[in-house]
């Protein structure tokens, strides 16, 4: 019956079409005089105005809707087949103290479905030892990769400034295992501008870094076509609080900077583009993140086209956000990364790192890594996301938002180019200032709980424990005990900006040259001209609240009890229970223990409770009708009994504010209150801060 056109026509008669104007009028009628614009229209940090409903007319003229997957703008995917031919790479980051330990967790990951070993490397100095493993030679690489089918899986090395020495050791080890450079997949992460803005300085000049980038790219173009040798890391900006459009604008500006630097060293854009990996973070704004990744491919295609390069697919690697992760109630991080991973896959990323729930504490173990890895097969096998090309395609809102993000990101990129490019804007601090302005705006909304962080500024778990942050002892870069070891034997390598340097470094690595020897030979011991800029450190949305919770926890350890607030509930519980629960949660966000289990039928009972309480703070809680006759006399009596008590009322005072303050009320707590600042003030009163 449902396939019968006549039947379909009869069904449609029961559901006549309506215009947008009719819908708008109906919506306004339901609002009963409240502002449509204030309640149903919102503005994002990207300065994009979001309407409550989107229609076919809103996307009628969008350019990218005419494009197919794998073609033109690449919005619908870098490849025509989407995930049908091959899925996304399960690229979990691996951190280990030694090559042997790295080998162990690599095998755990591979047995658990990992398809790309995403390996964090240490620079060998004490300040970055926590970053990952130190590889001193090709033998160390062989130890790390023992039993790993290097020709069947990808390996991605977060090598930074040591990309050429690390690549030489990896390729030498792979050839010893019978795998040619042409068979290798993955690459070496080298993003000097991302590193510069994150740390505020580099250890080498940008010229040296770009020379090494060119040499490794030249080598890969000639011998290892599947390896990425350049990276642009948008996650650096995202995790510092940037908007989606800022992240993309800075990524594209960095990309153009690198292409231009490679051109001056003799490498054409057509040679360079296949070896670039874009690394984006994926945050909690689900539709924004889907659209951001789709827009990233569009911007890539515009850059490629401007250089005359056609059919240039881009590898987009995504990692779940660190900005929104919490150390208190940390298991909620599992829910956050699941939604973020869903968005990344729907958007069509090529590889994905899903962070373990305890990642921000550097305390991940096989349990937390396994739980994170298991999200990948859920998205494949249970959600079927590898069986659909461009799952978001055709969604009116996402298509519209993709266009908005691409346009605004391109404007940011153009503004950077007008100022002289990405290096200039990092040196003059304009990029950092723009990100910090957004970050501060976000913190203001977090403090007022307009932006909600479950387990932190909203619905805190007062009985939960904070993640244990591990700080392993690190010997790297420290003076060893005993006789001073001899300097490494010089490696027969001539520093240059072409493939010859990498070829010589590989030959030296095969002969046993150490990482340090290779670094010296390739010019990395020269620190002259090393740049410095204003750093843009990673932040977390919950960090200010966690500082309050930490202070309350220390106070509890010292005194034997958490800072307390007495909730004076006046009248039957049914009158005010929602307000009482909301108020208790308001203060628990700072680590207060709220005593609110009792109801008081009169002033004398409330006075007795206050006299018996150890708390220096009390909050009167009831319904608005009860407040009319109770607040003033109760406040007067409470202040007479304990003049030093800080007295609050839960709710908005309206026209009674002056009278109630005169009676002894110090402050009011309601949805307009700045949660963070009021709690900070009360913690000072309680002797916590």
C-alpha positions in Angstrom: 0.0 0.0 0.0 2.8 2.4 0.9 4.2 2.1 -2.6 1.0 3.1 -4.3 1.3 6.7 -5.5 -2.4 7.3 -5.1 -2.3 6.1 -1.5 0.7 8.5 -1.0 -1.3 11.4 -2.3 -4.2 10.7 0.1 -1.7 10.6 3.0 -0.3 14.0 2.0 -3.8 15.4 2.0 -3.8 14.9 5.8 -0.5 16.8 6.1 -0.8 20.0 4.1 2.3 22.0 3.6 3.0 25.2 5.6 5.1 28.2 4.9 8.0 29.3 7.1 5.9 32.4 8.0 3.1 30.2 9.3 5.6 28.1 11.3 7.1 31.3 12.7 3.7 32.6 13.8 2.9 29.4 15.5 6.2 29.4 17.3 5.7 32.9 18.5 2.2 32.0 19.7 3.6 29.2 21.8 6.2 31.6 23.4 3.3 33.7 24.8 5.0 37.0 24.3 8.5 36.0 25.0 11.2 37.1 22.5 11.6 34.7 19.5 15.1 36.0 18.9 16.3 35.7 22.5 14.9 32.2 23.1 15.2 30.4 19.8 18.1 32.2 18.0 21.6 31.8 19.3 25.1 33.0 18.3 28.2 30.9 18.5 31.7 31.8 19.4 32.4 31.8 15.7 29.9 34.7 15.3 27.5 32.4 13.4 23.9 33.1 14.1 22.0 29.8 14.5 18.3 29.7 13.7 15.9 27.1 15.2 15.0 25.6 11.8 16.6 25.3 8.4 14.9 24.8 5.1 15.7 23.8 1.6 15.8 27.5 0.6 18.7 28.2 3.0 21.1 26.0 1.0 19.6 26.4 -2.5 22.6 28.2 -3.9 25.5 26.6 -2.1 28.4 25.7 -4.4 29.5 22.5 -2.8 26.1 20.8 -3.1 26.9 20.2 -6.8 30.0 18.2 -6.0 30.5 14.5 -5.7 32.6 12.7 -3.1 36.2 12.7 -4.0 35.9 15.6 -6.4 35.9 19.4 -6.6 35.5 20.8 -3.1 36.0 17.5 -1.3 33.4 18.5 1.2 31.7 15.1 0.8 35.0 13.2 1.3 38.5 13.0 -0.1 37.7 9.7 -1.8 34.8 8.8 -4.0 34.3 5.5 -2.1 34.2 7.0 1.3 34.8 4.3 3.9 33.4 1.6 1.6 36.9 0.5 0.3 38.8 1.1 3.5 37.7 2.5 6.8 39.4 5.2 8.9 42.7 4.4 10.7 42.4 3.5 14.4 45.3 5.7 15.4 45.5 5.7 19.2 48.4 7.6 20.6 50.9 5.4 22.4 53.2 6.6 25.2 55.8 4.4 26.8 59.0 4.9 28.7 61.2 2.4 26.8 61.2 0.7 23.4 60.4 -2.6 25.0 57.4 -1.1 26.8 56.3 0.6 23.6 56.4 -2.8 21.9 54.2 -4.3 24.5 51.5 -1.6 24.3 51.7 -1.6 20.5 50.8 -5.3 20.4 48.0 -4.7 22.9 46.7 -2.0 20.6 47.0 -4.1 17.4 45.3 -7.1 19.0 42.5 -4.6 20.0 41.9 -3.3 16.5 44.5 -0.6 16.2 45.5 0.0 12.6 48.0 2.8 12.9 50.7 3.0 15.6 50.6 6.7 16.6 53.8 7.0 18.6 54.7 9.8 21.0 58.5 10.4 21.1 60.5 12.2 23.7 63.1 14.8 22.7 65.5 13.1 25.1 65.5 16.1 27.5 64.0 16.1 31.0 61.4 18.7 30.2 59.7 16.6 27.6 60.3 13.1 28.9 56.6 12.6 29.7 55.9 13.0 26.0 56.9 9.5 25.1 59.7 7.0 24.3 63.3 7.9 23.6 64.7 6.1 20.6 68.5 6.2 20.5 69.2 4.0 17.4 67.7 1.9 14.7 68.1 -1.1 17.1 65.7 0.7 19.5 63.2 1.0 16.7 63.6 -2.7 15.9 62.9 -3.5 19.6 59.8 -1.2 19.5 58.5 -2.9 16.3 59.5 -6.5 17.1 56.7 -8.8 15.8 54.8 -5.9 14.1 54.0 -6.3 10.4 55.3 -2.9 9.4 54.2 -3.4 5.8 50.6 -4.1 6.8 49.9 -1.3 9.3 50.7 2.4 9.4 53.2 3.9 11.8 53.1 7.6 12.6 55.9 9.1 14.6 55.4 12.4 16.6 59.0 13.3 15.8 59.0 17.1 15.8 62.4 18.6 15.2 64.1 15.2 15.1 62.1 14.1 12.0 65.1 13.4 9.8 67.1 11.4 12.5 63.9 9.5 13.5 63.0 8.8 9.9 66.5 7.5 9.2 66.3 5.1 12.2 62.8 4.0 11.3 63.5 3.4 7.6 66.8 1.6 8.5 65.0 -0.6 11.0 62.2 -1.3 8.5 64.7 -2.4 5.8 66.3 -4.7 8.3 62.9 -6.2 8.8 62.6 -6.7 5.0 60.2 -3.7 4.4 61.1 -1.2 1.7 60.5 2.6 2.2 57.8 2.4 -0.6 55.8 -0.1 1.5 55.8 2.2 4.6 52.6 4.0 5.5 52.1 6.7 8.1 54.7 9.4 8.5 56.6 11.8 10.7 54.9 14.7 12.4 56.7 17.9 11.9 54.9 21.2 12.5 57.4 23.8 13.6 54.9 26.7 13.8 52.4 24.6 15.9 55.3 23.7 18.2 56.4 27.3 18.3 53.1 28.7 19.4 52.4 25.9 21.9 55.8 26.2 23.6 56.7 29.8 22.9 60.1 28.9 21.5 62.0 26.5 19.3 65.4 25.0 19.8 66.4 25.6 16.2 65.9 28.2 13.6 62.9 28.1 11.3 65.4 27.8 8.4 66.8 24.6 9.8 63.4 23.2 10.5 62.2 24.0 7.0 65.4 22.6 5.5 64.7 19.3 7.3 61.1 19.4 6.2 62.1 19.8 2.6 64.8 17.1 2.7 62.4 14.5 4.2 59.6 15.5 1.8 62.0 15.2 -1.2 63.0 11.8 0.0 59.4 10.6 0.5 58.4 11.9 -2.9 61.2 9.8 -4.5 61.2 6.7 -2.3 58.3 6.6 0.1 55.1 8.0 -1.5 52.8 6.9 1.3 54.6 8.8 4.1 53.5 12.2 5.5 56.4 14.5 6.2 54.6 17.8 7.0 51.8 18.4 9.6 49.6 21.3 10.4 48.2 20.9 13.9 44.9 22.7 14.5 44.5 20.9 17.9 47.1 23.3 19.3 44.7 26.2 18.8 41.5 24.2 19.7 43.0 23.1 23.0 43.9 26.7 23.8 40.3 27.7 23.5 40.0 28.7 19.8 36.9 28.7 17.8 36.3 26.2 14.9 36.9 29.0 12.4 40.1 30.1 14.1 41.4 26.6 14.1 40.8 26.2 10.4 42.0 29.7 9.5 45.3 29.1 11.2 45.7 25.6 9.8 45.3 26.9 6.2 47.6 29.9 6.9 50.2 27.4 8.2 49.7 25.1 5.2 50.3 28.0 2.8 53.4 29.0 4.7 54.9 25.5 4.4 54.1 25.2 0.7 55.8 28.5 0.1 58.9 27.5 2.1 59.1 24.2 0.2 58.8 26.1 -3.1 61.9 28.2 -2.2 63.7 24.9 -1.6 62.8 23.5 -5.0 59.8 21.4 -4.2 56.6 22.1 -6.2 53.2 22.2 -4.5 52.2 19.1 -6.6 55.1 17.3 -4.9 54.4 18.6 -1.4 50.6 18.3 -1.0 50.4 14.4 -1.0 52.8 14.4 2.0 50.8 16.8 4.3 48.6 15.6 7.2 46.1 18.0 8.8 45.5 17.3 12.5 42.3 18.7 13.9 40.7 18.4 17.3 37.1 17.4 17.7 35.2 19.1 20.5 31.7 18.7 22.0 29.7 20.9 19.6 28.6 18.0 17.5 27.3 19.7 14.4 30.0 22.3 14.5 32.7 19.7 14.5 31.2 17.7 11.7 30.9 20.9 9.6 34.4 22.0 10.6 36.0 18.8 9.2 34.0 19.0 6.0 34.9 22.7 5.6 38.6 21.8 6.1 38.6 19.7 3.0 36.9 22.5 1.1 39.6 25.0 2.2 42.3 22.5 1.3 40.8 22.2 -2.2 40.8 26.0 -2.6 44.5 26.1 -1.7 45.4 23.2 -4.0 43.4 24.8 -6.9 45.2 28.2 -6.3 48.5 26.4 -6.8 47.2 24.6 -9.9 47.1 21.2 -8.3 44.1 19.0 -9.3 42.8 15.8 -7.7 44.7 16.4 -4.4 43.1 14.3 -1.6 44.0 15.4 1.9 44.6 13.2 4.9 42.7 14.6 7.9 43.7 13.1 11.3 41.4 13.9 14.2 41.9 13.7 17.9 39.3 14.1 20.6 39.4 17.4 22.4 41.4 17.9 25.6 39.7 21.3 26.3 36.5 19.8 27.7 37.9 16.9 29.7 37.8 16.8 33.5 39.8 15.2 36.2 36.9 15.1 38.6 34.0 12.8 37.6 36.5 11.7 34.9 34.4 8.7 33.6 32.1 11.3 32.0 35.1 11.8 29.6 34.1 8.4 28.0 30.8 9.9 27.0 32.4 13.0 25.6 34.9 11.2 23.4 32.2 8.9 22.1 30.2 11.8 20.8 33.3 13.5 19.5 34.4 10.3 17.7 30.9 9.9 16.2 31.2 13.5 14.8 34.7 12.8 13.4 33.7 9.7 11.6 30.4 11.2 10.2 32.6 14.0 8.8 34.9 11.5 7.1 38.3 11.7 8.9 41.1 9.5 7.6 42.5 8.6 11.0 41.3 9.1 14.5 42.7 9.1 18.0 40.1 8.7 20.7 41.6 9.7 24.0 41.3 7.4 27.0 39.2 8.9 29.8 42.3 9.5 31.9 44.4 10.9 29.1 44.8 14.4 30.6 46.3 13.0 33.8 49.0 11.0 31.9 47.7 8.0 33.7 46.3 5.9 30.9 46.6 2.1 31.3 45.5 -0.8 29.1 41.9 -0.6 30.5 41.4 3.0 29.6 43.1 2.6 26.2 41.0 -0.5 25.4 37.7 1.2 26.4 38.6 4.1 24.0 39.7 1.8 21.2 36.4 -0.1 21.5 34.5 2.9 20.4 35.9 2.4 16.9 34.2 -1.0 16.3 31.0 0.3 17.8 30.9 3.1 15.2 31.6 0.6 12.5 29.7 -2.6 13.4 26.8 -1.2 15.4 26.4 2.2 13.8 27.4 1.1 10.3 29.2 4.4 9.6 31.7 2.6 7.3 28.8 1.5 5.0 27.7 5.1 4.1 29.4 7.6 1.9 29.1 11.1 3.5 26.6 10.4 6.2 26.0 14.1 6.8 25.4 14.9 3.2 22.0 16.4 2.5 21.4 17.6 6.1 20.2 21.1 5.6 21.7 22.5 8.8 25.1 20.8 8.4 25.4 21.8 4.7 24.5 25.4 5.7 26.9 25.4 8.6 29.7 23.9 6.5 29.4 26.8 4.2 29.4 29.3 7.0 32.5 27.8 8.7 34.4 27.6 5.4 33.6 31.3 4.5 34.6 32.6 8.0 37.7 30.5 8.2 38.8 31.7 4.7 38.3 35.3 5.9 40.6 34.6 8.9 43.2 33.1 6.5 43.0 36.1 4.2 43.4 38.5 7.1 46.6 36.7 8.1 47.9 36.8 4.6 47.2 40.5 4.5 49.4 41.0 7.5 52.3 39.1 6.0 51.5 35.5 6.7 51.4 33.1 9.7 55.0 33.6 10.9 54.5 37.3 11.1 51.2 36.9 12.9 52.7 34.6 15.5 55.6 37.0 16.0 53.4 40.0 16.5 51.0 38.1 18.7 47.8 38.8 16.8 46.9 35.1 16.6 47.5 34.5 20.3 45.5 37.5 21.2 42.6 36.4 19.1 42.5 33.0 20.7 43.0 34.3 24.2 40.0 36.6 23.7 37.8 33.7 22.8 39.2 31.6 25.6 38.4 34.3 28.2 34.8 34.7 26.8 34.4 30.9 27.2 35.6 31.0 30.8 33.2 33.8 31.6 30.3 31.7 30.3 31.6 28.7 32.2 31.7 30.7 35.4 28.1 31.7 34.9 27.2 28.1 33.8 25.9 29.3 30.5 28.4 26.7 29.2 27.9 23.5 31.2 30.5 21.0 32.1 28.9 17.9 33.6 30.7 16.8 36.7 32.4 20.2 37.1 30.3 23.3 37.1 27.1 21.3 36.8 26.0 18.1 38.6 29.3 17.5 40.4 29.9 14.1 41.9 30.9 15.1 45.5 31.9 11.6 46.4 34.1 11.0 43.3 37.8 11.0 43.4 40.1 13.1 41.2 42.2 11.4 38.6 45.6 10.5 40.0 48.1 12.5 37.9 51.2 10.5 37.4 54.5 12.2 37.0 57.0 9.5 36.3 60.6 10.0 37.2 62.6 10.9 34.2 66.3 10.5 33.7 66.5 11.8 30.1 68.7 14.8 29.7 70.2 14.5 33.2 73.8 13.9 34.0 74.4 10.2 34.3 76.2 8.8 37.3 79.7 7.3 36.8 82.2 8.2 34.1 81.2 10.6 31.4 80.3 8.7 28.3 82.4 9.5 25.2 80.7 11.8 22.6 79.0 9.9 19.8 81.0 9.0 16.8 80.3 11.5 14.0 77.9 10.3 11.3 78.9 10.8 7.7 76.0 13.1 6.8 76.1 16.5 5.1 73.3 18.8 6.1 71.2 19.9 3.2 67.6 20.6 2.1 67.2 17.7 -0.2 66.8 13.9 -0.2 70.6 13.3 -0.2 70.7 14.2 3.5 68.0 11.7 4.4 69.7 9.0 2.3 73.0 9.5 4.0 71.3 9.5 7.4 69.6 6.2 6.6 72.9 4.7 5.6 74.5 6.0 8.8 71.7 4.6 10.9 72.2 1.2 9.3 75.8 1.4 10.5 74.7 2.1 14.0 74.8 5.9 14.2 72.8 7.1 17.2 70.0 9.6 17.2 72.3 12.2 18.8 75.0 11.6 16.2 72.5 12.0 13.4 71.1 15.2 15.0 74.5 16.7 15.2 75.4 15.7 11.6 72.1 17.1 10.2 72.7 20.5 11.9 70.3 20.2 14.9 73.0 21.0 17.4 73.0 24.6 16.1 70.6 26.7 18.1 71.4 30.0 16.5 68.4 32.0 15.3 65.9 29.9 17.4 62.7 32.0 17.4 60.5 32.8 20.4 56.9 34.1 20.5 54.2 34.6 23.1 53.1 31.0 23.9 49.5 29.8 23.6 49.3 27.1 26.2 46.7 24.4 26.3 43.8 25.1 28.6 40.8 23.1 29.9 37.3 24.4 30.4 37.1 22.8 33.9 40.5 23.9 35.2 39.2 26.9 37.3 36.6 24.7 39.0 39.1 22.0 39.6 41.3 24.5 41.4 38.4 25.3 43.7 37.7 21.6 44.3 41.3 20.9 45.0 41.4 23.7 47.6 38.3 22.2 49.3 39.8 18.8 49.2 43.0 20.0 50.9 40.9 21.9 53.5 39.0 18.6 54.2 42.3 16.7 54.7 43.6 19.3 57.0 40.5 19.9 59.1 38.8 16.6 58.8 35.7 18.0 57.1 34.9 19.7 53.8 33.8 23.4 53.9 30.2 23.5 54.9 27.0 25.4 54.0 23.9 25.1 56.0 20.7 25.1 53.9 17.8 26.5 55.9 14.8 24.9 54.2 11.7 26.6 55.3 8.4 24.8 55.0 7.3 21.6 53.4 9.9 20.1 51.1 7.5 19.8 48.2 7.3 23.6 47.9 11.0 24.2 47.1 12.7 20.8 46.4 13.8 21.7 42.9 15.2 25.0 44.1 16.9 23.3 47.0 18.5 20.7 44.8 19.7 23.3 42.3 21.1 25.4 45.1 23.0 22.5 46.6 24.5 21.7 43.3 25.5 25.3 42.8 27.7 25.2 45.9 28.9 21.6 45.5 30.6 22.7 42.3 33.3 24.3 44.5 33.5 21.3 46.9 31.2 22.6 49.6 29.3 20.0 51.7 25.8 21.3 51.8 23.7 20.3 54.8 20.2 20.4 53.3 18.5 17.3 54.5 16.2 19.0 57.1 13.0 21.0 56.8 12.3 23.8 59.3 8.7 24.8 60.1 9.6 28.0 62.0 12.3 30.5 62.9 13.2 28.9 66.2 14.1 25.6 64.5 16.2 27.4 61.9 18.0 29.3 64.7 18.7 26.2 66.6 20.2 24.5 63.6 22.4 27.5 62.8 23.7 27.6 66.4 24.6 23.9 66.2 26.2 24.2 62.8 30.0 24.6 62.2 29.3 26.4 59.0 30.0 30.1 58.6 27.6 30.3 55.7 23.8 29.7 55.5 21.3 29.8 52.6 17.6 30.3 53.1 15.6 28.1 50.7 11.9 28.0 50.1 9.3 29.1 47.5 8.6 32.7 46.6 5.3 32.9 48.5 7.0 31.8 51.7 9.8 34.3 51.2 7.3 37.2 51.4 6.7 36.6 55.1 9.8 34.7 56.2 13.0 36.1 54.8 13.1 39.5 56.7 12.3 38.2 60.2 14.4 35.1 59.8 17.4 37.1 58.5 17.1 39.5 61.4 17.0 36.7 64.0 19.9 34.8 62.3 22.1 37.8 62.3 21.3 38.6 65.9 22.2 35.1 66.9 25.4 34.9 64.8 26.4 38.3 63.4 29.4 36.8 61.6 27.4 34.3 59.5 27.2 35.0 55.8 23.6 34.7 54.8 22.2 34.0 51.3 18.8 33.6 49.8 18.1 31.1 47.0 16.3 32.9 44.3 15.9 36.3 42.7 14.8 39.0 45.3 13.0 41.2 42.8 11.6 44.3 44.5 12.4 43.0 48.0 16.2 43.2 47.6 16.8 46.4 49.5 14.5 45.3 52.4 16.0 41.9 52.7 19.6 43.2 52.6 18.6 45.6 55.4 17.4 42.7 57.4 20.7 40.9 57.1 20.8 39.0 53.8 24.3 39.3 52.2 23.8 37.8 48.8 21.4 36.0 46.5 22.0 32.9 44.5 20.1 32.3 41.3 20.5 31.6 37.6 22.0 35.1 37.0 24.7 34.6 39.7 28.3 34.1 38.7 28.8 30.7 40.1 32.5 30.6 40.1 33.1 34.1 41.6 30.4 33.6 44.3 31.9 30.2 45.3 35.4 31.7 45.3 34.2 34.4 47.6 32.5 32.0 49.9 35.5 29.7 50.0 37.5 32.7 51.3 34.9 33.3 54.0 35.1 29.6 55.0 38.9 29.9 55.3 39.6 27.6 52.3 41.3 30.1 50.1 
